[in-house]
Amino acid sequence: MNYDVLKKNFEKHGFHTAYFETGEEAASYIKEMVKGKAVALGGSVTLQEIKLNEVLDGECALTWHWLEPGAETLKKAKQAEVYICSANGVSETGEIVNIDGTGNRVSMTIYGPQKVYYLVGRNKISPDMHSALMRAKNVAAPKNALRLNRKTPCAANGGDRCYDCNSPERICRATVIQDRPCNGVEAEVVFINEDLGY
């Protein structure tokens, strides 16, 4: 991971950035940043792996639909001051790619909260936007479909790649390429020098 290049290109695009060697250090940083705030977490294996919900327990008003599934939790998350998620692909040139099935995660990153944090492991980084998009489609999405036991060609084949299917259980329903933070939302990309999530 070349953090100097990432910092330069993301900050040129209006994102704030931070860098940590470990997920544990990144989680501690986030805890200090969000104390006392209303915080929602997006669906994320990265956040799960660094146990962010445990780190934040008691430090903020936390909403996470992975802990309390259902429509009411997703509605509550819309009221959060801070939204935290990861990314399916990130380019060295300064773009973030996310693919979503329900739309809650991608919508929260572009409109609503005062601040969005993206926690990104080094394995999510690609040289340019096209390769970040291909990574999101052919690495992250199939692995998530497999994890969710979806009846899709990618899951049936071990999460090997995207088949651009029309399965009713398809999880790739909205793809957002974020070039800049949207107006009214402050966004920070927290880079972590570990392989995390898909």
MARDOVO-160370 format. One record per atom (N, C-alpha, C): residue in one letter; x, y negated, z. Coordinates in steps of 0.05 Angstrom, whole numbers, plus 5000, padded with zeros to 4 digits. Layout:
BEGIN
AXYZ/...
END
This chain:
BEGIN
M501750245000/M500050005000/M501849755000/N501349584980/N502849334979/N501049114990/Y501249065017/Y499448875029/Y499948595019/D502448525012/D502948255002/D501348194977/V501148384959/V499648354934/V496648344941/L495748524958/L492848534966/L492048264979/K493648174998/K493147925012/K492947694992/K494847674974/K494947454955/K492447454938/N491747694927/N489447704907/N486747684921/F486447804944/F483847784958/F483447504969/E485447384980/E485147114991/E484746914969/K485946964946/K485446784923/K482546804914/H481247024919/H478447064913/H476546974935/G477646874957/G475946764979/G475446955002/F476647195001/F476347385023/F478547325044/H477947365069/H480047375090/H481147655090/T483547695100/T484747955101/T486147995128/A486448245135/A488048325158/A489348595152/Y491448665166/Y492848915161/Y493549055187/F493049315188/F493849475211/F495049735202/E496849845217/E498050095211/E496150325216/T494450305237/T492750525244/T489850435247/G488050635244/G485250585248/G484650495277/E486150605296/E485750535324/E486350235328/E488450135316/E489049845318/E486949675305/A485949765282/A483849615268/A481249615284/A480549835297/A478149845314/A478349655337/S480749645349/S481149455372/S480849165363/Y481849105339/Y481648835328/Y478648765324/I477148955312/I474348905307/I472848855333/K473549015353/K472248985379/K472548705390/E474848585387/E475348315397/E473848105380/M473548165354/M472247975336/M469247965340/V468048185349/V465048195349/V463848205377/K465448165397/K464348175425/K461947995428/G459748105439/G457447945445/G455647885422/K456247985398/K454647935374/K452748165367/A450848105350/A449148315339/A450548435315/V451248695317/V452848825296/V451449065285/A451549095259/A450549335246/A452749465230/L452749735230/L454749895215/L453450015191/G454850015169/G453850165145/G454650455147/G453350625131/G454150905130/G457050925120/S458751045136/S461551045130/S463051265145/V464351445130/V466051645142/V468451515154/T469451295142/T471751155154/T471051055182/L468750925185/L468050825212/L467651055231/Q466651275222/Q466251515238/Q469051625247/E470951635228/E473551755234/E475051585255/I474751325254/I476151155274/I474551115299/K472151245300/K470451235324/K469650955331/L469050795310/L468450505315/L466050475333/N463950635330/N461550605346/N462250645376/E464150825382/E464950875410/E466550635420/V468250525403/V469950295411/V468150055417/L466050025401/L464249785404/L462049825425/D461750065435/D459650125454/D459849945479/G457849785485/G457849605507/G459049335502/E460349305479/E461649055472/E459948865456/C457848975443/C456148825426/C453448965424/A451548835412/A448948955407/A449149115380/L449449375383/L450249535360/L447849685348/T447649685321/T445649835306/T447150005285/W446450265286/W447650445266/W445750665259/H444850675235/H442850875227/H443951165227/W446551195229/W447651465233/W447051575261/L446751385280/L446151475308/L443151485312/E441651305300/E438751295302/E437551275274/P437251505260/P436251495233/P433351385232/G432751265209/G430051185204/G429750895194/A427350845184/A426850585172/A426950355192/E426150405217/E426250195237/E429050105243/T430950295243/T433750225248/T434850055225/L434150135200/L435049985177/L433949705177/K431349675186/K430249405188/K431649235209/K432249365232/K433649225253/K436449125244/A437749295228/A440449225218/A440448975201/K438148915189/K437948665172/K438148415189/Q437748435215/Q437948205232/Q440748155244/A442648325237/A445348315249/A446748055240/E448347955258/E450147725252/E452547825237/V453448065243/V455848185232/V455248455220/Y456248515196/Y455948775184/Y458648895178/I458949145185/I461549285182/I461149535165/C462849565145/C462649805128/C465449855117/S465550045098/S468050095084/S467550025054/A469050155037/A468650115008/A469150374994/N467950414971/N468450654956/N470950624938/G471550374932/G473950314916/G474750024919/V477349974920/V478349704923/V480649674903/S480749454889/S482849404869/S485049224881/E487449274872/E489649094880/E489148814869/T487448794848/T486948534836/T484848374850/G483648494872/G481848334889/G478948374887/E478048614878/E475148684877/E474548914895/I471948924903/I470949144920/I468649274906/V468749544905/V466649704892/V465149874912/N462549854913/N460950034930/N458550144914/I457950394918/I455750534906/I453850624928/D451250574924/D449350624945/D446850764935/G445550924952/G443151064945/G440650924955/T440750824979/T438450684991/T438650384986/G441050274984/G441349984979/G441849825004/N441549945027/N441949795052/N444849695055/R446749855048/R449549775052/R450349565032/V449749605006/V450649404987/V449149134990/S446649154998/S445148905002/S446248745025/M446948885047/M447948745070/M450748615065/T452248725047/T454848605041/T454748355024/I452448315011/I452248074994/I450247865004/Y448447935022/Y446547735032/Y445547805059/G445547615077/G444347655104/G446047585127/P448147755132/P449747705156/P451547465153/Q452447355176/Q454347135175/Q457047225167/K457747475175/K460447585169/K460247875162/V461847955142/V462148235134/V465048315137/Y465448545150/Y468148665151/Y468148915134/Y470148945117/Y470549195102/Y473049325114/L472849565125/L475149715135/L476049915114/V478449875104/V479350015080/V481950165084/G481850425082/G484250595083/G485850575057/R488350645059/R490150615035/R489250795012/N487851015018/N486951194997/N484851074979/K483550854988/K481450724972/K482450524951/I485050474952/I486250254935/I487050364908/S486250214887/S486950284860/S488250034847/P489650074825/P491049844813/P489349614803/D486949684791/D485349474779/D482349544783/M480649364774/M477749404779/M476649654765/H477549704740/H476549944726/H477250194741/S479650224750/S480450464764/S479150484792/A478550254804/A477050254830/A474250354825/L472950264803/L470350354796/L470350654790/M472350754775/M472451034769/M472951204795/R474451094813/R474951224839/R472251254854/A470751024855/A468151034869/A466351234857/K466251254830/K464351434817/K465251724818/N467851774816/N468852054812/N470252174837/V470652014857/V471752114882/V469852074905/A469251834912/A467651774935/A464751874933/A463451814911/A460551884909/A460152184908/P461652344893/P461252634894/P461852754921/K463852654935/K464452764962/K462252694981/N461052454978/N458752384995/N456252554989/A455852604963/A453552784956/A453953064968/L456353164967/L457053424979/L456553415009/R457553205022/R457253175051/R454253175059/L452653045042/L449753025048/L448053255038/N449453465027/N448053705017/N445953634996/R446553444979/R444653374958/R444753574935/K442453604923/K442153784900/K442853624875/T445453594870/T446453444847/T448653614834/P449253574809/P451353724796/P454053674810/C454653434819/C457253384832/C457453544858/A455353554873/A455453704898/A455554004893/A454054094873/A454154384866/A456854474857/N458454294846/N461154354836/N463254274856/G462554254882/G464554204902/G465453914905/G463853724894/G464553444895/G466853374877/D466953514854/D469253484836/D469353224820/R466953134811/R466852894794/R463952814790/C463552584778/C460852484771/C459952614745/Y457452704744/Y456252804720/Y454052614709/D453852384720/D451852184712/D449152314709/C448252454730/C445852614730/C443352444733/N441152584729/N438452464734/N437052614756/S438552744773/S437352894795/S435752704813/P433452794823/P431952644842/P433552584868/E435552744873/E437152714897/E439752554892/R439952444869/R442352284862/R442652064883/I445152024892/I445751804911/I446851564898/C447551584873/C448751354858/C446451194845/R445350994859/R443050854849/R443550554846/A445550454860/A446350174857/A449350144860/T450550024840/T453449984841/T454049684842/V455449594862/V456049314866/V459049274864/I459849104846/I462649014844/I462748734855/Q464148704877/Q464248444890/Q466848304883/D466648094867/D468947944858/D469747734879/R467747624893/R468147414913/R466047454934/P466447354958/P464347354978/P462047184967/C459547274972/C457247114963/C456946864980/N455746664969/N455346404983/N453946455010/G455046335031/G453846355057/G454746595073/V456346775062/V457347005076/V460447005077/E461547015101/E464447035104/E465147325104/A467147395088/A467947675085/A470847715091/E471547935105/E474247995112/E474848285105/V477048335091/V477848605084/V480148685103/V479648895119/V481548985138/V482949235127/F485449205118/F486849425106/F488249595128/I488049855125/I489150045144/I491050235130/N493450265140/N495450425127/N495250715134/E492850825131/E492251105135/E490151185114/D490051445108/D487951555091/D485451585108/L483351455101/L480851455116/L478451485098/G476551645105/G474151675090/G474551785063/Y472551745046/Y472651845018/Y473251614999/
END
